[in-house]
Amino acid sequence: MPLSLEEVRRIAALARIDISDAEAKATQSQLNGIFELIGAMQKVSTDGIEPMSHAQDLVLRLREDKVTEEDRREPFQSVAPQVEAGLYLVPKVIE
């Protein structure tokens, strides 16, 4: 379903974009081209095609799930201005 020039102007007004007549015509052409491409893609039969997580058949290398950093919570909290029950206290910024 192609967009009319009035629909393009209305969309621009809703988006609060000031658009000239020449820009509206160019935008109409570009949007209608996008809609044509979408229509062509929707006509392609995808029966029997499995969904893919990646365009290429790649296998990601996984690393061992282990802790590599030491726990530095106590030194960090010891220099914090205010701490309560292991949590950092900060001033209220939203009323």
PyMOL Python script that loads the backbone (N, CA, C, O; Angstrom):
from pymol import cmd

cmd.read_pdbstr("""\
ATOM      1  N   MET A   1       0.850  -1.175   0.000  1.00  0.00           N
ATOM      2  CA  MET A   1       0.000   0.000   0.000  1.00  0.00           C
ATOM      3  C   MET A   1       0.897   1.240   0.000  1.00  0.00           C
ATOM      4  O   MET A   1       1.504   1.564   1.021  1.00  0.00           O
ATOM      5  N   PRO A   2       0.982   1.924  -1.123  1.00  0.00           N
ATOM      6  CA  PRO A   2       1.852   3.112  -1.185  1.00  0.00           C
ATOM      7  C   PRO A   2       1.281   4.277  -0.383  1.00  0.00           C
ATOM      8  O   PRO A   2       0.069   4.430  -0.239  1.00  0.00           O
ATOM      9  N   LEU A   3       2.192   5.083   0.128  1.00  0.00           N
ATOM     10  CA  LEU A   3       1.798   6.278   0.888  1.00  0.00           C
ATOM     11  C   LEU A   3       1.508   7.422  -0.073  1.00  0.00           C
ATOM     12  O   LEU A   3       2.184   7.585  -1.089  1.00  0.00           O
ATOM     13  N   SER A   4       0.487   8.212   0.265  1.00  0.00           N
ATOM     14  CA  SER A   4       0.215   9.414  -0.520  1.00  0.00           C
ATOM     15  C   SER A   4       1.085  10.551   0.010  1.00  0.00           C
ATOM     16  O   SER A   4       1.675  10.455   1.086  1.00  0.00           O
ATOM     17  N   LEU A   5       1.150  11.610  -0.760  1.00  0.00           N
ATOM     18  CA  LEU A   5       1.933  12.777  -0.355  1.00  0.00           C
ATOM     19  C   LEU A   5       1.359  13.394   0.919  1.00  0.00           C
ATOM     20  O   LEU A   5       2.108  13.880   1.766  1.00  0.00           O
ATOM     21  N   GLU A   6       0.040  13.376   1.055  1.00  0.00           N
ATOM     22  CA  GLU A   6      -0.596  13.916   2.260  1.00  0.00           C
ATOM     23  C   GLU A   6      -0.240  13.084   3.489  1.00  0.00           C
ATOM     24  O   GLU A   6      -0.042  13.636   4.571  1.00  0.00           O
ATOM     25  N   GLU A   7      -0.157  11.770   3.335  1.00  0.00           N
ATOM     26  CA  GLU A   7       0.218  10.907   4.462  1.00  0.00           C
ATOM     27  C   GLU A   7       1.655  11.182   4.903  1.00  0.00           C
ATOM     28  O   GLU A   7       1.955  11.180   6.097  1.00  0.00           O
ATOM     29  N   VAL A   8       2.536  11.418   3.940  1.00  0.00           N
ATOM     30  CA  VAL A   8       3.927  11.744   4.273  1.00  0.00           C
ATOM     31  C   VAL A   8       3.980  13.064   5.034  1.00  0.00           C
ATOM     32  O   VAL A   8       4.708  13.184   6.020  1.00  0.00           O
ATOM     33  N   ARG A   9       3.217  14.046   4.585  1.00  0.00           N
ATOM     34  CA  ARG A   9       3.187  15.338   5.286  1.00  0.00           C
ATOM     35  C   ARG A   9       2.614  15.186   6.695  1.00  0.00           C
ATOM     36  O   ARG A   9       3.094  15.820   7.635  1.00  0.00           O
ATOM     37  N   ARG A  10       1.586  14.345   6.839  1.00  0.00           N
ATOM     38  CA  ARG A  10       0.979  14.127   8.162  1.00  0.00           C
ATOM     39  C   ARG A  10       1.975  13.441   9.098  1.00  0.00           C
ATOM     40  O   ARG A  10       2.085  13.805  10.269  1.00  0.00           O
ATOM     41  N   ILE A  11       2.688  12.463   8.585  1.00  0.00           N
ATOM     42  CA  ILE A  11       3.704  11.773   9.400  1.00  0.00           C
ATOM     43  C   ILE A  11       4.778  12.763   9.826  1.00  0.00           C
ATOM     44  O   ILE A  11       5.213  12.756  10.977  1.00  0.00           O
ATOM     45  N   ALA A  12       5.203  13.609   8.906  1.00  0.00           N
ATOM     46  CA  ALA A  12       6.214  14.623   9.235  1.00  0.00           C
ATOM     47  C   ALA A  12       5.692  15.585  10.291  1.00  0.00           C
ATOM     48  O   ALA A  12       6.433  15.979  11.191  1.00  0.00           O
ATOM     49  N   ALA A  13       4.420  15.967  10.191  1.00  0.00           N
ATOM     50  CA  ALA A  13       3.838  16.875  11.185  1.00  0.00           C
ATOM     51  C   ALA A  13       3.758  16.194  12.546  1.00  0.00           C
ATOM     52  O   ALA A  13       4.042  16.819  13.569  1.00  0.00           O
ATOM     53  N   LEU A  14       3.375  14.920  12.568  1.00  0.00           N
ATOM     54  CA  LEU A  14       3.325  14.185  13.838  1.00  0.00           C
ATOM     55  C   LEU A  14       4.702  14.075  14.481  1.00  0.00           C
ATOM     56  O   LEU A  14       4.834  14.103  15.704  1.00  0.00           O
ATOM     57  N   ALA A  15       5.729  13.950  13.637  1.00  0.00           N
ATOM     58  CA  ALA A  15       7.106  13.860  14.136  1.00  0.00           C
ATOM     59  C   ALA A  15       7.700  15.236  14.385  1.00  0.00           C
ATOM     60  O   ALA A  15       8.852  15.363  14.801  1.00  0.00           O
ATOM     61  N   ARG A  16       6.899  16.270  14.126  1.00  0.00           N
ATOM     62  CA  ARG A  16       7.328  17.658  14.295  1.00  0.00           C
ATOM     63  C   ARG A  16       8.571  17.965  13.449  1.00  0.00           C
ATOM     64  O   ARG A  16       9.534  18.583  13.904  1.00  0.00           O
ATOM     65  N   ILE A  17       8.499  17.504  12.203  1.00  0.00           N
ATOM     66  CA  ILE A  17       9.574  17.750  11.233  1.00  0.00           C
ATOM     67  C   ILE A  17       9.027  18.697  10.173  1.00  0.00           C
ATOM     68  O   ILE A  17       8.010  18.418   9.539  1.00  0.00           O
ATOM     69  N   ASP A  18       9.709  19.812   9.990  1.00  0.00           N
ATOM     70  CA  ASP A  18       9.323  20.756   8.944  1.00  0.00           C
ATOM     71  C   ASP A  18       9.893  20.228   7.631  1.00  0.00           C
ATOM     72  O   ASP A  18      11.103  20.051   7.490  1.00  0.00           O
ATOM     73  N   ILE A  19       8.999  19.980   6.672  1.00  0.00           N
ATOM     74  CA  ILE A  19       9.429  19.342   5.434  1.00  0.00           C
ATOM     75  C   ILE A  19       8.892  20.150   4.255  1.00  0.00           C
ATOM     76  O   ILE A  19       7.728  20.551   4.242  1.00  0.00           O
ATOM     77  N   SER A  20       9.746  20.381   3.278  1.00  0.00           N
ATOM     78  CA  SER A  20       9.325  21.121   2.078  1.00  0.00           C
ATOM     79  C   SER A  20       8.621  20.157   1.123  1.00  0.00           C
ATOM     80  O   SER A  20       8.630  18.945   1.334  1.00  0.00           O
ATOM     81  N   ASP A  21       8.011  20.708   0.070  1.00  0.00           N
ATOM     82  CA  ASP A  21       7.323  19.860  -0.910  1.00  0.00           C
ATOM     83  C   ASP A  21       8.296  18.916  -1.608  1.00  0.00           C
ATOM     84  O   ASP A  21       7.975  17.748  -1.830  1.00  0.00           O
ATOM     85  N   ALA A  22       9.476  19.411  -1.953  1.00  0.00           N
ATOM     86  CA  ALA A  22      10.472  18.569  -2.623  1.00  0.00           C
ATOM     87  C   ALA A  22      10.937  17.445  -1.700  1.00  0.00           C
ATOM     88  O   ALA A  22      11.097  16.306  -2.140  1.00  0.00           O
ATOM     89  N   GLU A  23      11.155  17.763  -0.418  1.00  0.00           N
ATOM     90  CA  GLU A  23      11.566  16.738   0.544  1.00  0.00           C
ATOM     91  C   GLU A  23      10.449  15.725   0.774  1.00  0.00           C
ATOM     92  O   GLU A  23      10.712  14.534   0.939  1.00  0.00           O
ATOM     93  N   ALA A  24       9.207  16.196   0.786  1.00  0.00           N
ATOM     94  CA  ALA A  24       8.075  15.294   0.972  1.00  0.00           C
ATOM     95  C   ALA A  24       7.966  14.315  -0.190  1.00  0.00           C
ATOM     96  O   ALA A  24       7.702  13.131   0.017  1.00  0.00           O
ATOM     97  N   LYS A  25       8.168  14.803  -1.409  1.00  0.00           N
ATOM     98  CA  LYS A  25       8.111  13.918  -2.584  1.00  0.00           C
ATOM     99  C   LYS A  25       9.250  12.899  -2.553  1.00  0.00           C
ATOM    100  O   LYS A  25       9.043  11.722  -2.849  1.00  0.00           O
ATOM    101  N   ALA A  26      10.455  13.355  -2.195  1.00  0.00           N
ATOM    102  CA  ALA A  26      11.594  12.431  -2.115  1.00  0.00           C
ATOM    103  C   ALA A  26      11.365  11.393  -1.020  1.00  0.00           C
ATOM    104  O   ALA A  26      11.654  10.212  -1.211  1.00  0.00           O
ATOM    105  N   THR A  27      10.848  11.830   0.122  1.00  0.00           N
ATOM    106  CA  THR A  27      10.579  10.916   1.225  1.00  0.00           C
ATOM    107  C   THR A  27       9.487   9.923   0.845  1.00  0.00           C
ATOM    108  O   THR A  27       9.571   8.741   1.179  1.00  0.00           O
ATOM    109  N   GLN A  28       8.452  10.411   0.139  1.00  0.00           N
ATOM    110  CA  GLN A  28       7.381   9.528  -0.319  1.00  0.00           C
ATOM    111  C   GLN A  28       7.954   8.434  -1.217  1.00  0.00           C
ATOM    112  O   GLN A  28       7.603   7.263  -1.069  1.00  0.00           O
ATOM    113  N   SER A  29       8.822   8.803  -2.134  1.00  0.00           N
ATOM    114  CA  SER A  29       9.438   7.833  -3.043  1.00  0.00           C
ATOM    115  C   SER A  29      10.269   6.807  -2.279  1.00  0.00           C
ATOM    116  O   SER A  29      10.200   5.611  -2.562  1.00  0.00           O
ATOM    117  N   GLN A  30      11.056   7.279  -1.311  1.00  0.00           N
ATOM    118  CA  GLN A  30      11.900   6.371  -0.532  1.00  0.00           C
ATOM    119  C   GLN A  30      11.060   5.423   0.323  1.00  0.00           C
ATOM    120  O   GLN A  30      11.338   4.225   0.381  1.00  0.00           O
ATOM    121  N   LEU A  31      10.039   5.955   0.980  1.00  0.00           N
ATOM    122  CA  LEU A  31       9.199   5.110   1.830  1.00  0.00           C
ATOM    123  C   LEU A  31       8.425   4.084   1.003  1.00  0.00           C
ATOM    124  O   LEU A  31       8.299   2.928   1.406  1.00  0.00           O
ATOM    125  N   ASN A  32       7.908   4.504  -0.146  1.00  0.00           N
ATOM    126  CA  ASN A  32       7.198   3.562  -1.002  1.00  0.00           C
ATOM    127  C   ASN A  32       8.138   2.472  -1.527  1.00  0.00           C
ATOM    128  O   ASN A  32       7.727   1.321  -1.682  1.00  0.00           O
ATOM    129  N   GLY A  33       9.380   2.824  -1.797  1.00  0.00           N
ATOM    130  CA  GLY A  33      10.367   1.814  -2.192  1.00  0.00           C
ATOM    131  C   GLY A  33      10.613   0.806  -1.078  1.00  0.00           C
ATOM    132  O   GLY A  33      10.745  -0.390  -1.338  1.00  0.00           O
ATOM    133  N   ILE A  34      10.673   1.285   0.162  1.00  0.00           N
ATOM    134  CA  ILE A  34      10.863   0.398   1.312  1.00  0.00           C
ATOM    135  C   ILE A  34       9.658  -0.528   1.457  1.00  0.00           C
ATOM    136  O   ILE A  34       9.819  -1.724   1.703  1.00  0.00           O
ATOM    137  N   PHE A  35       8.447   0.023   1.306  1.00  0.00           N
ATOM    138  CA  PHE A  35       7.241  -0.796   1.424  1.00  0.00           C
ATOM    139  C   PHE A  35       7.162  -1.836   0.314  1.00  0.00           C
ATOM    140  O   PHE A  35       6.691  -2.949   0.548  1.00  0.00           O
ATOM    141  N   GLU A  36       7.615  -1.493  -0.892  1.00  0.00           N
ATOM    142  CA  GLU A  36       7.650  -2.467  -1.986  1.00  0.00           C
ATOM    143  C   GLU A  36       8.606  -3.605  -1.661  1.00  0.00           C
ATOM    144  O   GLU A  36       8.295  -4.769  -1.915  1.00  0.00           O
ATOM    145  N   LEU A  37       9.763  -3.280  -1.102  1.00  0.00           N
ATOM    146  CA  LEU A  37      10.725  -4.302  -0.720  1.00  0.00           C
ATOM    147  C   LEU A  37      10.153  -5.217   0.362  1.00  0.00           C
ATOM    148  O   LEU A  37      10.324  -6.435   0.307  1.00  0.00           O
ATOM    149  N   ILE A  38       9.483  -4.634   1.331  1.00  0.00           N
ATOM    150  CA  ILE A  38       8.859  -5.427   2.397  1.00  0.00           C
ATOM    151  C   ILE A  38       7.803  -6.357   1.799  1.00  0.00           C
ATOM    152  O   ILE A  38       7.718  -7.527   2.172  1.00  0.00           O
ATOM    153  N   GLY A  39       7.000  -5.835   0.872  1.00  0.00           N
ATOM    154  CA  GLY A  39       5.985  -6.657   0.214  1.00  0.00           C
ATOM    155  C   GLY A  39       6.604  -7.817  -0.544  1.00  0.00           C
ATOM    156  O   GLY A  39       6.097  -8.938  -0.495  1.00  0.00           O
ATOM    157  N   ALA A  40       7.706  -7.551  -1.248  1.00  0.00           N
ATOM    158  CA  ALA A  40       8.384  -8.623  -1.984  1.00  0.00           C
ATOM    159  C   ALA A  40       8.958  -9.667  -1.029  1.00  0.00           C
ATOM    160  O   ALA A  40       8.917 -10.863  -1.318  1.00  0.00           O
ATOM    161  N   MET A  41       9.484  -9.224   0.091  1.00  0.00           N
ATOM    162  CA  MET A  41      10.044 -10.168   1.063  1.00  0.00           C
ATOM    163  C   MET A  41       8.955 -11.008   1.714  1.00  0.00           C
ATOM    164  O   MET A  41       9.187 -12.169   2.049  1.00  0.00           O
ATOM    165  N   GLN A  42       7.763 -10.432   1.898  1.00  0.00           N
ATOM    166  CA  GLN A  42       6.669 -11.182   2.509  1.00  0.00           C
ATOM    167  C   GLN A  42       6.119 -12.245   1.569  1.00  0.00           C
ATOM    168  O   GLN A  42       5.521 -13.218   2.030  1.00  0.00           O
ATOM    169  N   LYS A  43       6.305 -12.086   0.270  1.00  0.00           N
ATOM    170  CA  LYS A  43       5.831 -13.067  -0.699  1.00  0.00           C
ATOM    171  C   LYS A  43       6.735 -14.294  -0.784  1.00  0.00           C
ATOM    172  O   LYS A  43       6.315 -15.319  -1.321  1.00  0.00           O
ATOM    173  N   VAL A  44       7.954 -14.220  -0.273  1.00  0.00           N
ATOM    174  CA  VAL A  44       8.885 -15.337  -0.337  1.00  0.00           C
ATOM    175  C   VAL A  44       8.417 -16.435   0.604  1.00  0.00           C
ATOM    176  O   VAL A  44       8.105 -16.179   1.767  1.00  0.00           O
ATOM    177  N   SER A  45       8.372 -17.652   0.095  1.00  0.00           N
ATOM    178  CA  SER A  45       7.951 -18.792   0.908  1.00  0.00           C
ATOM    179  C   SER A  45       9.097 -19.207   1.828  1.00  0.00           C
ATOM    180  O   SER A  45      10.219 -19.439   1.378  1.00  0.00           O
ATOM    181  N   THR A  46       8.802 -19.295   3.097  1.00  0.00           N
ATOM    182  CA  THR A  46       9.809 -19.723   4.072  1.00  0.00           C
ATOM    183  C   THR A  46       9.437 -21.066   4.700  1.00  0.00           C
ATOM    184  O   THR A  46       9.954 -21.427   5.757  1.00  0.00           O
ATOM    185  N   ASP A  47       8.542 -21.798   4.045  1.00  0.00           N
ATOM    186  CA  ASP A  47       8.147 -23.115   4.553  1.00  0.00           C
ATOM    187  C   ASP A  47       9.356 -24.045   4.575  1.00  0.00           C
ATOM    188  O   ASP A  47      10.107 -24.124   3.602  1.00  0.00           O
ATOM    189  N   GLY A  48       9.537 -24.740   5.679  1.00  0.00           N
ATOM    190  CA  GLY A  48      10.622 -25.713   5.805  1.00  0.00           C
ATOM    191  C   GLY A  48      11.977 -25.101   6.112  1.00  0.00           C
ATOM    192  O   GLY A  48      12.977 -25.819   6.143  1.00  0.00           O
ATOM    193  N   ILE A  49      12.039 -23.816   6.337  1.00  0.00           N
ATOM    194  CA  ILE A  49      13.321 -23.172   6.653  1.00  0.00           C
ATOM    195  C   ILE A  49      13.388 -22.962   8.155  1.00  0.00           C
ATOM    196  O   ILE A  49      12.498 -22.352   8.748  1.00  0.00           O
ATOM    197  N   GLU A  50      14.449 -23.471   8.766  1.00  0.00           N
ATOM    198  CA  GLU A  50      14.610 -23.339  10.212  1.00  0.00           C
ATOM    199  C   GLU A  50      15.126 -21.943  10.561  1.00  0.00           C
ATOM    200  O   GLU A  50      15.944 -21.381   9.833  1.00  0.00           O
ATOM    201  N   PRO A  51      14.643 -21.382  11.680  1.00  0.00           N
ATOM    202  CA  PRO A  51      15.172 -20.089  12.121  1.00  0.00           C
ATOM    203  C   PRO A  51      16.658 -20.198  12.447  1.00  0.00           C
ATOM    204  O   PRO A  51      17.126 -21.231  12.927  1.00  0.00           O
ATOM    205  N   MET A  52      17.388 -19.127  12.182  1.00  0.00           N
ATOM    206  CA  MET A  52      18.827 -19.119  12.436  1.00  0.00           C
ATOM    207  C   MET A  52      19.161 -18.071  13.485  1.00  0.00           C
ATOM    208  O   MET A  52      18.481 -17.050  13.586  1.00  0.00           O
ATOM    209  N   SER A  53      20.198 -18.320  14.259  1.00  0.00           N
ATOM    210  CA  SER A  53      20.661 -17.316  15.207  1.00  0.00           C
ATOM    211  C   SER A  53      21.755 -16.455  14.589  1.00  0.00           C
ATOM    212  O   SER A  53      22.093 -15.396  15.116  1.00  0.00           O
ATOM    213  N   HIS A  54      22.310 -16.917  13.462  1.00  0.00           N
ATOM    214  CA  HIS A  54      23.380 -16.164  12.801  1.00  0.00           C
ATOM    215  C   HIS A  54      23.329 -16.489  11.312  1.00  0.00           C
ATOM    216  O   HIS A  54      22.941 -17.594  10.931  1.00  0.00           O
ATOM    217  N   ALA A  55      23.714 -15.545  10.478  1.00  0.00           N
ATOM    218  CA  ALA A  55      23.659 -15.751   9.033  1.00  0.00           C
ATOM    219  C   ALA A  55      24.645 -16.811   8.561  1.00  0.00           C
ATOM    220  O   ALA A  55      24.427 -17.438   7.525  1.00  0.00           O
ATOM    221  N   GLN A  56      25.711 -17.015   9.296  1.00  0.00           N
ATOM    222  CA  GLN A  56      26.685 -18.049   8.951  1.00  0.00           C
ATOM    223  C   GLN A  56      26.630 -19.133  10.012  1.00  0.00           C
ATOM    224  O   GLN A  56      26.214 -18.889  11.145  1.00  0.00           O
ATOM    225  N   ASP A  57      27.050 -20.325   9.640  1.00  0.00           N
ATOM    226  CA  ASP A  57      27.029 -21.435  10.581  1.00  0.00           C
ATOM    227  C   ASP A  57      28.270 -21.358  11.465  1.00  0.00           C
ATOM    228  O   ASP A  57      29.259 -22.052  11.227  1.00  0.00           O
ATOM    229  N   LEU A  58      28.205 -20.512  12.479  1.00  0.00           N
ATOM    230  CA  LEU A  58      29.343 -20.301  13.362  1.00  0.00           C
ATOM    231  C   LEU A  58      29.090 -20.933  14.719  1.00  0.00           C
ATOM    232  O   LEU A  58      27.951 -21.011  15.180  1.00  0.00           O
ATOM    233  N   VAL A  59      30.153 -21.378  15.344  1.00  0.00           N
ATOM    234  CA  VAL A  59      30.086 -21.868  16.708  1.00  0.00           C
ATOM    235  C   VAL A  59      30.987 -20.969  17.541  1.00  0.00           C
ATOM    236  O   VAL A  59      32.173 -20.820  17.246  1.00  0.00           O
ATOM    237  N   LEU A  60      30.419 -20.373  18.578  1.00  0.00           N
ATOM    238  CA  LEU A  60      31.199 -19.469  19.416  1.00  0.00           C
ATOM    239  C   LEU A  60      32.080 -20.263  20.371  1.00  0.00           C
ATOM    240  O   LEU A  60      31.674 -21.286  20.922  1.00  0.00           O
ATOM    241  N   ARG A  61      33.288 -19.765  20.547  1.00  0.00           N
ATOM    242  CA  ARG A  61      34.174 -20.378  21.529  1.00  0.00           C
ATOM    243  C   ARG A  61      33.739 -19.928  22.905  1.00  0.00           C
ATOM    244  O   ARG A  61      33.534 -18.736  23.138  1.00  0.00           O
ATOM    245  N   LEU A  62      33.601 -20.853  23.798  1.00  0.00           N
ATOM    246  CA  LEU A  62      33.186 -20.526  25.150  1.00  0.00           C
ATOM    247  C   LEU A  62      34.371 -20.666  26.089  1.00  0.00           C
ATOM    248  O   LEU A  62      35.216 -21.544  25.915  1.00  0.00           O
ATOM    249  N   ARG A  63      34.425 -19.806  27.069  1.00  0.00           N
ATOM    250  CA  ARG A  63      35.475 -19.902  28.070  1.00  0.00           C
ATOM    251  C   ARG A  63      34.904 -20.530  29.325  1.00  0.00           C
ATOM    252  O   ARG A  63      33.690 -20.550  29.528  1.00  0.00           O
ATOM    253  N   GLU A  64      35.775 -21.033  30.149  1.00  0.00           N
ATOM    254  CA  GLU A  64      35.351 -21.616  31.404  1.00  0.00           C
ATOM    255  C   GLU A  64      34.761 -20.525  32.299  1.00  0.00           C
ATOM    256  O   GLU A  64      35.316 -19.431  32.400  1.00  0.00           O
ATOM    257  N   ASP A  65      33.650 -20.823  32.936  1.00  0.00           N
ATOM    258  CA  ASP A  65      32.983 -19.865  33.805  1.00  0.00           C
ATOM    259  C   ASP A  65      33.612 -19.934  35.189  1.00  0.00           C
ATOM    260  O   ASP A  65      33.217 -20.745  36.027  1.00  0.00           O
ATOM    261  N   LYS A  66      34.600 -19.067  35.413  1.00  0.00           N
ATOM    262  CA  LYS A  66      35.257 -19.050  36.705  1.00  0.00           C
ATOM    263  C   LYS A  66      35.563 -17.613  37.105  1.00  0.00           C
ATOM    264  O   LYS A  66      35.701 -16.732  36.256  1.00  0.00           O
ATOM    265  N   VAL A  67      35.664 -17.393  38.396  1.00  0.00           N
ATOM    266  CA  VAL A  67      35.949 -16.063  38.927  1.00  0.00           C
ATOM    267  C   VAL A  67      37.410 -15.739  38.661  1.00  0.00           C
ATOM    268  O   VAL A  67      38.300 -16.524  38.989  1.00  0.00           O
ATOM    269  N   THR A  68      37.654 -14.562  38.057  1.00  0.00           N
ATOM    270  CA  THR A  68      39.040 -14.166  37.769  1.00  0.00           C
ATOM    271  C   THR A  68      39.443 -12.908  38.533  1.00  0.00           C
ATOM    272  O   THR A  68      40.622 -12.554  38.564  1.00  0.00           O
ATOM    273  N   GLU A  69      38.483 -12.237  39.144  1.00  0.00           N
ATOM    274  CA  GLU A  69      38.781 -11.033  39.917  1.00  0.00           C
ATOM    275  C   GLU A  69      38.601 -11.337  41.401  1.00  0.00           C
ATOM    276  O   GLU A  69      37.740 -12.127  41.789  1.00  0.00           O
ATOM    277  N   GLU A  70      39.423 -10.699  42.216  1.00  0.00           N
ATOM    278  CA  GLU A  70      39.278 -10.893  43.655  1.00  0.00           C
ATOM    279  C   GLU A  70      38.152 -10.011  44.187  1.00  0.00           C
ATOM    280  O   GLU A  70      37.815  -8.991  43.586  1.00  0.00           O
ATOM    281  N   ASP A  71      37.577 -10.408  45.310  1.00  0.00           N
ATOM    282  CA  ASP A  71      36.500  -9.646  45.937  1.00  0.00           C
ATOM    283  C   ASP A  71      37.092  -8.419  46.637  1.00  0.00           C
ATOM    284  O   ASP A  71      37.834  -8.549  47.612  1.00  0.00           O
ATOM    285  N   ARG A  72      36.756  -7.225  46.129  1.00  0.00           N
ATOM    286  CA  ARG A  72      37.284  -5.985  46.710  1.00  0.00           C
ATOM    287  C   ARG A  72      36.172  -5.129  47.297  1.00  0.00           C
ATOM    288  O   ARG A  72      36.298  -3.907  47.381  1.00  0.00           O
ATOM    289  N   ARG A  73      35.083  -5.772  47.702  1.00  0.00           N
ATOM    290  CA  ARG A  73      33.939  -5.043  48.235  1.00  0.00           C
ATOM    291  C   ARG A  73      34.297  -4.277  49.507  1.00  0.00           C
ATOM    292  O   ARG A  73      33.956  -3.100  49.623  1.00  0.00           O
ATOM    293  N   GLU A  74      34.962  -4.901  50.444  1.00  0.00           N
ATOM    294  CA  GLU A  74      35.301  -4.248  51.713  1.00  0.00           C
ATOM    295  C   GLU A  74      36.204  -3.030  51.522  1.00  0.00           C
ATOM    296  O   GLU A  74      35.916  -1.984  52.105  1.00  0.00           O
ATOM    297  N   PRO A  75      37.285  -3.110  50.732  1.00  0.00           N
ATOM    298  CA  PRO A  75      38.102  -1.898  50.530  1.00  0.00           C
ATOM    299  C   PRO A  75      37.324  -0.760  49.865  1.00  0.00           C
ATOM    300  O   PRO A  75      37.516   0.407  50.208  1.00  0.00           O
ATOM    301  N   PHE A  76      36.439  -1.102  48.908  1.00  0.00           N
ATOM    302  CA  PHE A  76      35.653  -0.065  48.247  1.00  0.00           C
ATOM    303  C   PHE A  76      34.660   0.569  49.212  1.00  0.00           C
ATOM    304  O   PHE A  76      34.489   1.788  49.216  1.00  0.00           O
ATOM    305  N   GLN A  77      34.012  -0.240  50.019  1.00  0.00           N
ATOM    306  CA  GLN A  77      33.035   0.318  50.948  1.00  0.00           C
ATOM    307  C   GLN A  77      33.692   1.068  52.098  1.00  0.00           C
ATOM    308  O   GLN A  77      33.070   1.938  52.707  1.00  0.00           O
ATOM    309  N   SER A  78      34.924   0.744  52.394  1.00  0.00           N
ATOM    310  CA  SER A  78      35.596   1.444  53.495  1.00  0.00           C
ATOM    311  C   SER A  78      35.889   2.900  53.152  1.00  0.00           C
ATOM    312  O   SER A  78      36.018   3.726  54.056  1.00  0.00           O
ATOM    313  N   VAL A  79      35.996   3.230  51.884  1.00  0.00           N
ATOM    314  CA  VAL A  79      36.267   4.613  51.478  1.00  0.00           C
ATOM    315  C   VAL A  79      35.002   5.336  51.014  1.00  0.00           C
ATOM    316  O   VAL A  79      35.065   6.515  50.665  1.00  0.00           O
ATOM    317  N   ALA A  80      33.861   4.653  51.005  1.00  0.00           N
ATOM    318  CA  ALA A  80      32.598   5.280  50.583  1.00  0.00           C
ATOM    319  C   ALA A  80      32.114   6.236  51.669  1.00  0.00           C
ATOM    320  O   ALA A  80      32.322   5.968  52.852  1.00  0.00           O
ATOM    321  N   PRO A  81      31.469   7.351  51.296  1.00  0.00           N
ATOM    322  CA  PRO A  81      30.977   8.307  52.287  1.00  0.00           C
ATOM    323  C   PRO A  81      29.946   7.711  53.239  1.00  0.00           C
ATOM    324  O   PRO A  81      30.017   7.940  54.447  1.00  0.00           O
ATOM    325  N   GLN A  82      28.977   6.941  52.706  1.00  0.00           N
ATOM    326  CA  GLN A  82      27.964   6.328  53.561  1.00  0.00           C
ATOM    327  C   GLN A  82      27.626   4.936  53.044  1.00  0.00           C
ATOM    328  O   GLN A  82      27.379   4.733  51.855  1.00  0.00           O
ATOM    329  N   VAL A  83      27.623   3.982  53.975  1.00  0.00           N
ATOM    330  CA  VAL A  83      27.286   2.599  53.639  1.00  0.00           C
ATOM    331  C   VAL A  83      26.369   2.071  54.727  1.00  0.00           C
ATOM    332  O   VAL A  83      26.552   2.356  55.910  1.00  0.00           O
ATOM    333  N   GLU A  84      25.374   1.292  54.304  1.00  0.00           N
ATOM    334  CA  GLU A  84      24.485   0.667  55.286  1.00  0.00           C
ATOM    335  C   GLU A  84      24.110  -0.719  54.786  1.00  0.00           C
ATOM    336  O   GLU A  84      23.612  -0.867  53.670  1.00  0.00           O
ATOM    337  N   ALA A  85      24.347  -1.730  55.606  1.00  0.00           N
ATOM    338  CA  ALA A  85      24.016  -3.124  55.281  1.00  0.00           C
ATOM    339  C   ALA A  85      24.615  -3.551  53.949  1.00  0.00           C
ATOM    340  O   ALA A  85      23.979  -4.284  53.191  1.00  0.00           O
ATOM    341  N   GLY A  86      25.828  -3.102  53.655  1.00  0.00           N
ATOM    342  CA  GLY A  86      26.511  -3.488  52.428  1.00  0.00           C
ATOM    343  C   GLY A  86      26.092  -2.702  51.202  1.00  0.00           C
ATOM    344  O   GLY A  86      26.530  -3.015  50.095  1.00  0.00           O
ATOM    345  N   LEU A  87      25.253  -1.688  51.373  1.00  0.00           N
ATOM    346  CA  LEU A  87      24.785  -0.879  50.256  1.00  0.00           C
ATOM    347  C   LEU A  87      25.342   0.537  50.354  1.00  0.00           C
ATOM    348  O   LEU A  87      25.534   1.067  51.448  1.00  0.00           O
ATOM    349  N   TYR A  88      25.596   1.137  49.200  1.00  0.00           N
ATOM    350  CA  TYR A  88      26.065   2.521  49.165  1.00  0.00           C
ATOM    351  C   TYR A  88      24.856   3.446  49.309  1.00  0.00           C
ATOM    352  O   TYR A  88      23.856   3.262  48.615  1.00  0.00           O
ATOM    353  N   LEU A  89      24.932   4.415  50.181  1.00  0.00           N
ATOM    354  CA  LEU A  89      23.866   5.393  50.368  1.00  0.00           C
ATOM    355  C   LEU A  89      24.221   6.645  49.587  1.00  0.00           C
ATOM    356  O   LEU A  89      25.334   7.163  49.679  1.00  0.00           O
ATOM    357  N   VAL A  90      23.238   7.127  48.806  1.00  0.00           N
ATOM    358  CA  VAL A  90      23.457   8.321  47.990  1.00  0.00           C
ATOM    359  C   VAL A  90      22.349   9.318  48.279  1.00  0.00           C
ATOM    360  O   VAL A  90      21.267   8.925  48.716  1.00  0.00           O
ATOM    361  N   PRO A  91      22.596  10.601  48.044  1.00  0.00           N
ATOM    362  CA  PRO A  91      21.546  11.592  48.283  1.00  0.00           C
ATOM    363  C   PRO A  91      20.371  11.418  47.311  1.00  0.00           C
ATOM    364  O   PRO A  91      20.555  10.985  46.173  1.00  0.00           O
ATOM    365  N   LYS A  92      19.181  11.756  47.768  1.00  0.00           N
ATOM    366  CA  LYS A  92      18.000  11.681  46.945  1.00  0.00           C
ATOM    367  C   LYS A  92      18.080  12.808  45.900  1.00  0.00           C
ATOM    368  O   LYS A  92      18.307  13.967  46.248  1.00  0.00           O
ATOM    369  N   VAL A  93      17.891  12.456  44.617  1.00  0.00           N
ATOM    370  CA  VAL A  93      18.003  13.460  43.568  1.00  0.00           C
ATOM    371  C   VAL A  93      16.665  13.719  42.870  1.00  0.00           C
ATOM    372  O   VAL A  93      16.555  14.680  42.109  1.00  0.00           O
ATOM    373  N   ILE A  94      15.655  12.891  43.110  1.00  0.00           N
ATOM    374  CA  ILE A  94      14.338  13.069  42.512  1.00  0.00           C
ATOM    375  C   ILE A  94      13.346  13.279  43.636  1.00  0.00           C
ATOM    376  O   ILE A  94      13.313  12.508  44.596  1.00  0.00           O
ATOM    377  N   GLU A  95      12.547  14.304  43.522  1.00  0.00           N
ATOM    378  CA  GLU A  95      11.543  14.568  44.562  1.00  0.00           C
ATOM    379  C   GLU A  95      10.197  14.022  44.179  1.00  0.00           C
ATOM    380  O   GLU A  95       9.238  14.156  44.939  1.00  0.00           O
TER     381      GLU A  95
END
""", "prot")
cmd.dss("prot")
cmd.show_as("cartoon", "prot")
cmd.util.cbc("prot")
cmd.orient("prot")
